[in-house]
Amino acid sequence: MKSFFEEEKAQSEWSSVYMLLILVIAAIALIAVIKPMFQQSQRIVKKTTPAASG
C-alpha cells in the first residue's frame, strides 16, 4: 500500500514537469510568432508616422 502512494506521488510530480515543459515550449513558440509581427508593425509605424504628421 505504501509503494502505491509513493508511485502516485511520483506520477503527479512528473505530470507537473511535463506541464511546465509544455508551457515553456508554448511560450517560446508564441514569442517566435509574435516578435516578427511586432517588429513588422514597428516598421510600418515608422513609415506612416511622418506622412500622418506632415
Secondary structure, DSSP 8 states (H G I E B T S, - for coil): -HHHHHHHHHHHHHHHHHHHHHHHHHHHHHHHHHHHHHHHHHHHHHHHHHHHH-
